Amino acid sequence: MLGQRLEIRQGQGLVITPQLQQAIKLLQLSNLELDAFVEAELEKNPLLQREDAEPAGDADAPAVESHDAAEMSFDEGRVQDADRALDARSDDVYGDASPGERTSDRMEDVGTGEAQPGLNDWSRAGSGGGLPDGEGREQPDTREATLWEHLQAQASQAGFSPADHAIALSLIDGVDEGGYLRGDLNEVADRLGVALERVEAVLTTCHGFEPTGIMARSVPECLKLQLVERNRFDPAMECLLDNLDLLAKRDLTALKKACGVDGEDMAEMIAELKALTPRPGAGFGGEPAQTVIPDVHVRPDPAGGWKVELNADTLPRLIMDKRYHGVVAAGARSDTEKTFVAECAAQASWLVKSLDQRAKTILKVSSEIVRQQDAFLAFGVEFLRPLNLKTVADAIGMHESTVSRVTSNKYVSTPRGVFELKFFFTAAIQSSDGGATHSAEAVRHRIKAMIDGEARDGDVLSDDRIVEILNEAGIDIARRTVAKYREALRIPSSVQRKRMLKAG
C-alpha cells in the first residue's frame, strides 16, 4: 500500500563550499593555468587588483589588505574533510604551516636545514602567462600544433624511461624551425650526467619521429633518413650525399666519377633527391611552443647542499583594494548591493590567502624532493633514488593526495635542466643484501650500460646473465623485470643482438 508519512532522520554530511573547492583546485593548477584563473577573478571582482596597479578610491583610506600566514582563519579540518569526500581518503591540503610560521618569507636551504631571507608574501611575488581552463575561462585553443608540440607529443608516446624522456625533451629544445637539431650532444650529456652514447641512442629513436628527417644534424643526414625510409639508400646514394657540394656546382662529371655511376643513373638519383624534403619542419606553422617556466629554482649552495626558491615570475601579485572597498561599501544602498560588496571582499581575502598558502606548500614539497634526490643533482641520472608520494608526504606531514596535486604540472629548474616534479618519483627495487633500495631508473641505466658494452667486449649478455650480474651488485631483480626494462628501452633480445653483432 502506498502512502505518505513524515520522518526525521539524523545524519552527518559534508558540504564542500565553492571556496574549499577553489582551494583544492588552486593547488594543482600549473603556473599558466593559475594566471588565467587570476585574470578571470580580476574581471569578476572589482576589489581585486594586481599589486602594481593604482588603487582606486579615497586616498585617506587604507590602501590594501595584506595577509600573514599566521592570520589565516579558514578551517583546515574542513579542507581535510573535503578531500576525504573527493578522494575517499583524508588530506591536509593546507595543513603545512603551523601558527606563526611564515615559510612564505623564507627560502629553503636544503642540506644545511637553515632558512635564508627570501621573498615576502609569495602571493604577491610576481606574475606569469596563462592558458584557459575551467569555469569562467575561454575555450581551449584550437590552433594546429607547432613543430615542438608535435615532437613532444611523440616523445611522450615513444616508451622512453623518465630519464630518456628528459634527454629527448632536451634534444627537442634544440630543434630549429626547419626541423634540424642545433644542440650539442656533448653539452646535453654533460648537463644530464649521462654517457654521450645514451644521448645518441635517444636521438636515434627520435629520428623515427614524423615527419621523416626531423632532428637531423645536417642536410645529408636529413636526406639520408628519408632515403632509408624509402629503401633507396645504397652506396651510390651515400656517395652522392657526401658530395652535395659538387651537385651544387653542377659538376656532374666529377659527381658521376665519385659515385661510380653513368649519366642515366645519376639523373635518376638527382630526381630522387629533388623529391625529398630538405626542411621537414617547415610544414608546421605558428609560433614555437612556449618554453616551460619553472615554478621552483634549485641552485647549489656554496656552503654545501642546495638552495630551493620559488620562481617569483610565476606567482600572481594580488592585493585587495581596501580603499576602493570603503568607497563602494559606503555607497551601497540596497541589500543586493551590500551583499555583492561583502561577497567580493570575502572572495578577494580568501584568494590572496589561498595563493600565499599554495606557494608555501609548493616550496615545502619541492624542498623535500630535493633533499631526497640530492645525489641525482650532484652526480646524474644513475643516482636517482627510489621515491614515492608517501615518503615525501610522511616526511613533511601532509597527505599523499596533497603531494600528488602539488607535483602535477609543476616544474623545477636545476643545474641538470628543467624537470617536472613527478620526474623524481621512481619505483624501488629491493637490495639483495638487505641494504638500501635501488631506483628503477638507475637499474635501467645499469642494464643499458651493460648492453651498450657488448660491442666492445664481444660478449652478448642474456637476461639471465644480467640478473646474475645485478644480484652480485646487491640488486634483487627478477628476469621478467629485466626483460620488461630492456623492452621499454627498445633493446632487442640477446638472440637478436647476437645476430646483429655477427652481421655488423
C-alpha positions in Angstrom: 0.0 0.0 0.0 1.3 3.4 -0.9 1.1 6.3 1.5 2.7 9.4 2.8 4.4 10.0 6.1 6.8 12.4 7.7 10.2 11.2 9.1 13.0 12.9 10.9 16.5 11.4 10.4 19.8 12.5 11.8 23.0 12.0 9.9 26.3 13.6 9.1 27.2 15.1 5.7 29.9 17.2 4.2 29.2 20.4 2.3 32.1 21.4 0.1 31.8 25.1 -0.4 33.0 26.8 -3.5 35.9 28.2 -1.6 37.0 24.8 -0.5 36.7 23.5 -4.0 38.8 26.5 -5.2 41.5 25.9 -2.6 41.9 22.3 -3.8 41.8 23.3 -7.4 44.4 26.1 -7.0 46.9 23.6 -5.6 47.1 21.5 -8.8 47.0 24.3 -11.3 50.1 25.0 -13.4 51.6 28.5 -13.3 50.0 29.2 -16.7 46.6 28.0 -15.6 46.9 29.9 -12.4 47.4 33.2 -14.1 44.5 32.6 -16.4 42.3 31.8 -13.3 43.6 35.0 -11.6 42.7 37.0 -14.7 39.2 35.7 -14.7 38.9 36.6 -10.9 40.2 40.1 -11.6 37.5 40.6 -14.2 34.7 39.4 -11.9 35.9 41.0 -8.6 36.3 44.8 -8.6 38.1 44.7 -5.2 40.9 42.6 -6.5 43.9 44.1 -8.4 47.5 43.4 -9.2 49.9 45.0 -6.8 51.5 47.3 -9.4 48.1 48.8 -10.3 47.0 52.2 -9.0 44.4 51.7 -6.2 41.0 53.4 -6.6 39.0 55.3 -4.1 39.8 57.8 -1.3 43.5 58.5 -0.7 42.8 58.8 3.1 41.6 55.2 3.4 43.9 52.2 4.0 45.4 51.2 0.6 45.4 47.4 0.6 44.8 44.4 2.8 47.7 42.1 3.3 47.6 38.7 4.9 50.0 36.9 7.0 50.1 33.1 7.2 49.5 33.3 11.0 46.3 35.2 10.4 44.7 32.6 8.1 41.4 31.6 9.6 39.9 29.1 7.2 39.1 25.8 8.7 41.9 23.3 7.8 39.8 20.5 9.1 37.1 21.3 6.6 39.6 21.2 3.8 40.7 17.8 5.1 37.0 16.6 5.1 36.6 18.0 1.6 39.5 15.9 0.3 38.1 12.8 2.1 34.9 13.3 0.1 36.8 13.9 -3.2 39.4 11.2 -2.8 37.8 8.8 -0.3 40.7 9.5 2.0 41.9 12.1 4.4 44.0 15.0 3.2 45.5 18.1 4.6 45.5 20.5 1.6 46.7 23.5 3.6 48.0 21.9 6.8 51.7 22.5 6.2 52.1 25.7 8.1 51.9 25.9 11.9 50.5 29.1 13.5 53.0 31.9 13.5 55.3 30.2 10.9 55.9 32.2 7.8 57.6 29.8 5.3 56.5 32.3 2.6 59.1 34.6 3.9 61.8 32.0 3.7 63.9 30.2 1.2 64.7 26.6 1.9 68.4 25.7 2.2 68.4 22.0 1.6 71.4 20.3 3.1 72.0 22.7 5.9 68.4 22.8 7.2 68.6 26.5 7.6 66.4 29.2 6.3 67.6 32.2 4.3 66.0 35.6 3.7 63.7 35.3 0.7 60.8 37.0 -1.0 58.0 38.4 1.2 54.4 37.1 0.8 54.5 34.6 -2.1 51.0 35.6 -3.2 52.4 39.0 -4.2 55.8 37.9 -5.6 55.4 38.1 -9.4 53.3 37.3 -12.5 53.2 34.9 -15.4 51.3 33.9 -18.5 48.2 31.9 -18.7 46.2 29.3 -20.7 42.4 28.9 -20.4 40.9 26.1 -18.5 37.8 25.6 -16.4 34.8 27.6 -15.4 34.8 31.3 -16.3 37.7 30.7 -18.7 38.0 30.9 -22.5 37.6 27.8 -24.7 40.7 25.7 -25.3 43.0 26.8 -28.1 42.0 25.1 -31.4 45.1 26.1 -33.4 47.3 23.4 -35.0 50.1 22.0 -33.0 53.5 23.6 -33.6 56.6 21.5 -34.6 57.8 21.5 -31.0 54.5 20.4 -29.6 54.3 17.7 -32.3 57.7 16.3 -31.3 57.0 16.5 -27.6 53.8 14.5 -28.1 55.6 11.8 -30.0 58.3 11.7 -27.3 55.6 11.1 -24.6 54.4 8.1 -26.6 57.8 6.7 -27.5 58.1 4.4 -24.5 61.1 6.3 -23.0 62.1 5.8 -19.4 61.8 9.0 -17.4 65.5 9.8 -17.8 65.5 9.1 -21.6 62.3 11.2 -21.9 64.2 14.1 -20.2 67.0 13.6 -22.7 64.5 13.6 -25.6 62.9 16.9 -24.4 66.3 18.5 -24.1 67.1 17.5 -27.7 63.7 18.8 -28.9 64.5 22.1 -27.3 67.4 22.4 -29.7 65.4 21.9 -32.9 65.0 24.9 -35.2 62.1 26.0 -37.4 63.4 23.9 -40.3 63.4 20.7 -38.1 67.2 20.5 -37.7 68.9 19.7 -34.3 71.2 22.5 -33.5 72.1 21.5 -29.9 75.4 20.0 -28.9 75.0 16.4 -27.8 78.1 16.6 -25.6 76.6 19.5 -23.7 73.3 17.6 -23.2 75.2 14.6 -21.9 77.3 16.7 -19.5 74.4 18.6 -18.2 72.3 15.5 -17.5 75.2 13.4 -16.3 74.8 10.6 -18.8 77.1 9.0 -21.4 77.2 10.5 -24.8 76.2 7.1 -26.2 72.9 7.2 -24.3 72.1 10.6 -25.8 72.9 9.3 -29.2 70.6 6.3 -28.7 67.7 8.6 -27.7 68.4 10.7 -30.8 68.3 7.6 -32.9 64.8 6.9 -31.6 63.8 10.5 -32.2 64.9 10.1 -35.8 62.0 7.8 -36.2 59.5 10.6 -35.4 57.3 12.2 -38.0 58.0 14.0 -40.3 60.8 11.8 -41.6 64.1 13.5 -41.5 63.3 15.5 -38.4 66.0 16.3 -35.8 68.8 15.6 -38.3 72.0 17.5 -37.7 72.8 18.2 -41.3 71.2 18.3 -44.7 72.9 15.0 -45.8 71.7 13.3 -42.6 68.1 14.6 -43.2 68.0 13.3 -46.7 69.6 10.0 -45.6 66.8 9.4 -43.1 64.2 10.0 -45.8 66.0 7.7 -48.3 66.3 4.9 -45.7 62.6 5.1 -45.1 62.0 4.7 -48.9 64.5 1.8 -49.0 66.6 3.9 -51.5 69.8 4.4 -49.6 72.6 2.5 -51.2 76.4 3.1 -51.5 76.0 5.2 -54.7 73.4 7.4 -53.0 75.5 7.7 -49.9 78.4 8.9 -52.1 76.1 11.4 -53.7 75.1 12.8 -50.2 78.8 13.0 -49.3 79.4 15.2 -52.4 76.4 17.6 -52.4 78.9 20.4 -52.9 79.6 19.0 -56.4 75.9 18.8 -57.1 75.5 22.5 -56.1 78.3 23.4 -58.6 76.6 21.2 -61.2 79.9 19.4 -61.7 78.2 16.2 -62.9 81.3 14.7 -64.4 83.2 14.7 -61.1 80.0 13.6 -59.4 79.5 10.6 -61.7 83.1 9.6 -61.2 82.9 9.9 -57.4 79.7 7.8 -57.3 80.8 5.3 -60.0 77.5 5.6 -62.0 76.7 6.6 -65.5 74.7 9.6 -66.7 71.3 7.8 -66.7 71.8 6.6 -63.1 73.0 10.0 -62.0 69.9 11.7 -63.5 67.6 9.2 -61.6 69.5 9.8 -58.3 69.2 13.5 -58.6 65.5 13.2 -59.4 65.1 11.2 -56.2 66.8 13.8 -54.2 64.6 16.5 -55.6 61.5 14.6 -54.3 62.8 14.7 -50.8 62.2 17.5 -48.2 65.3 19.3 -47.1 63.4 21.3 -44.4 61.0 18.7 -42.8 59.9 21.2 -40.1 58.8 23.9 -42.5 55.3 22.5 -42.9 54.4 23.4 -39.3 53.0 26.9 -38.8 52.5 29.0 -35.7 54.9 30.2 -33.1 57.3 27.9 -31.3 56.0 26.1 -28.3 56.4 28.3 -25.2 59.3 27.3 -23.1 58.4 25.7 -19.8 58.6 28.2 -17.0 59.8 26.5 -13.8 57.8 27.0 -10.6 60.9 26.4 -8.4 64.6 27.1 -8.8 67.3 24.9 -7.3 70.8 26.2 -7.0 73.9 24.8 -5.4 74.8 26.4 -2.1 78.5 27.4 -1.8 78.3 26.3 1.8 77.0 22.8 0.7 73.6 21.5 -0.1 71.0 23.1 -2.3 69.0 26.3 -2.2 65.4 26.0 -3.2 63.5 29.1 -4.1 60.1 29.8 -5.6 60.1 31.5 -9.0 58.6 34.9 -8.3 57.8 35.4 -12.0 55.1 32.6 -11.9 53.2 33.9 -8.9 50.5 36.5 -9.3 50.9 39.7 -7.3 47.4 40.2 -5.9 46.0 42.6 -3.3 42.6 43.6 -2.0 42.0 47.3 -2.5 40.5 48.3 0.8 40.5 51.9 -0.3 38.0 51.1 -3.1 36.2 48.7 -0.8 35.5 51.6 1.6 34.1 53.7 -1.2 31.8 51.1 -2.7 30.7 49.8 0.7 29.7 53.4 1.8 27.8 53.9 -1.5 25.8 50.6 -1.3 22.2 51.3 -0.6 20.1 48.2 -1.3 20.6 44.8 0.3 21.6 43.3 -3.0 24.4 45.9 -3.4 25.6 45.3 0.2 25.6 41.5 -0.3 27.6 41.8 -3.6 30.2 44.0 -1.9 30.5 41.7 1.1 30.9 38.6 -1.2 33.6 40.3 -3.3 35.5 41.3 -0.2 35.3 37.7 1.2 36.4 36.2 -2.1 39.3 38.6 -2.5 40.5 38.0 1.0 40.2 34.2 0.5 42.1 34.2 -2.8 45.0 36.3 -1.5 45.4 33.9 1.4 45.0 30.8 -0.7 47.6 31.9 -3.2 50.1 32.6 -0.4 49.4 29.1 1.2 49.6 27.4 -2.2 53.1 28.8 -2.8 54.3 27.8 0.6 53.0 24.2 0.1 54.8 24.0 -3.3 58.0 25.2 -1.6 57.8 22.7 1.2 57.1 19.7 -1.1 59.9 20.8 -3.6 62.4 21.2 -0.8 61.7 17.6 0.5 62.1 16.2 -3.1 65.4 18.0 -3.4 66.5 16.5 -0.1 65.6 13.0 -1.3 67.2 13.4 -4.7 70.3 15.3 -3.9 72.5 12.5 -5.4 70.9 12.9 -8.8 71.5 16.7 -8.7 75.2 16.1 -7.7 76.1 13.0 -9.8 73.5 12.4 -12.6 70.6 10.3 -13.6 72.1 7.0 -12.5 71.9 8.1 -8.9 68.1 8.7 -8.8 66.8 7.2 -5.6 63.5 5.3 -5.2 60.9 7.8 -4.1 57.1 7.7 -3.9 54.4 10.1 -2.7 54.0 8.5 0.7 57.7 9.0 1.5 57.5 12.7 0.8 54.1 13.1 2.5 55.2 11.4 5.7 58.4 13.5 5.9 56.6 16.8 5.7 53.3 15.9 7.5 50.9 16.0 4.5 48.7 13.6 2.8 49.7 11.7 -0.4 47.0 13.4 -2.4 48.3 16.8 -1.4 51.7 15.9 -2.7 50.2 14.5 -5.8 48.4 17.8 -6.5 51.5 19.9 -5.8 53.7 17.9 -8.2 51.2 17.9 -11.1 52.1 20.4 -13.8 54.9 21.9 -11.7 58.4 22.2 -12.9 61.8 22.7 -11.2 64.9 24.3 -12.7 68.1 22.5 -11.6 71.7 22.6 -12.7 70.9 19.5 -14.8 67.9 21.0 -16.6 64.2 21.7 -16.1 62.1 18.7 -14.9 58.5 18.1 -13.9 58.4 17.4 -10.2 56.8 14.0 -10.9 60.1 13.0 -12.7 61.7 12.5 -9.3 59.3 9.8 -8.3 60.6 6.4 -9.3 59.9 2.8 -8.3 62.1 1.0 -5.8 63.9 -2.3 -6.3 64.9 -4.2 -3.2 68.5 -4.8 -2.3 69.6 -8.5 -2.3 71.8 -8.0 0.8 69.1 -6.1 2.8 70.7 -2.7 2.2 69.2 0.4 0.7 66.8 0.0 -2.2 67.7 1.0 -5.7 65.9 3.3 -8.1 64.2 1.6 -11.0 65.6 4.3 -13.3 69.1 3.7 -12.0 68.7 -0.1 -12.6 67.5 0.6 -16.2 70.6 2.8 -16.7 72.8 -0.1 -15.5 71.1 -2.6 -17.8 71.5 -0.3 -20.8 75.2 0.4 -19.9 75.9 -3.3 -19.8 74.3 -4.0 -23.1 76.0 -0.9 -24.7 79.3 -2.5 -23.7 78.6 -5.7 -25.6 80.0 -4.4 -28.9 83.2 -3.5 -27.1 83.5 -6.8 -25.2 82.1 -9.0 -27.9 80.0 -10.9 -25.3 76.2 -10.7 -25.7 74.5 -10.9 -22.3 71.3 -12.9 -21.8 68.6 -11.6 -19.5 69.6 -14.4 -17.0 73.2 -13.3 -17.1 72.2 -9.6 -16.5 70.1 -10.8 -13.5 73.2 -12.6 -12.1 75.4 -9.5 -12.5 72.8 -7.3 -10.8 72.4 -9.8 -8.0 76.2 -9.7 -7.5 76.0 -6.0 -7.2 73.3 -6.3 -4.5 70.2 -5.6 -6.6 67.4 -8.2 -6.2 65.6 -8.3 -9.5 63.7 -10.9 -11.4 64.4 -12.0 -15.0 60.9 -10.8 -16.2 61.7 -7.3 -14.8 65.0 -7.2 -16.7 63.1 -8.2 -19.8 60.5 -5.5 -19.2 63.1 -2.8 -18.7 65.0 -4.0 -21.8 61.9 -3.8 -23.9 61.0 -0.4 -22.5 64.4 0.8 -23.7 63.7 -0.7 -27.1 66.7 -3.1 -26.9 66.3 -6.4 -28.8 66.7 -9.8 -27.1 70.1 -11.4 -26.7 69.4 -13.7 -29.7 68.7 -10.7 -31.9 71.6 -8.8 -30.7 73.9 -11.7 -31.3 72.8 -11.9 -34.9 73.2 -8.1 -35.3 76.7 -8.3 -33.8 77.7 -11.1 -36.2 76.2 -9.2 -39.2 77.9 -6.0 -38.2 
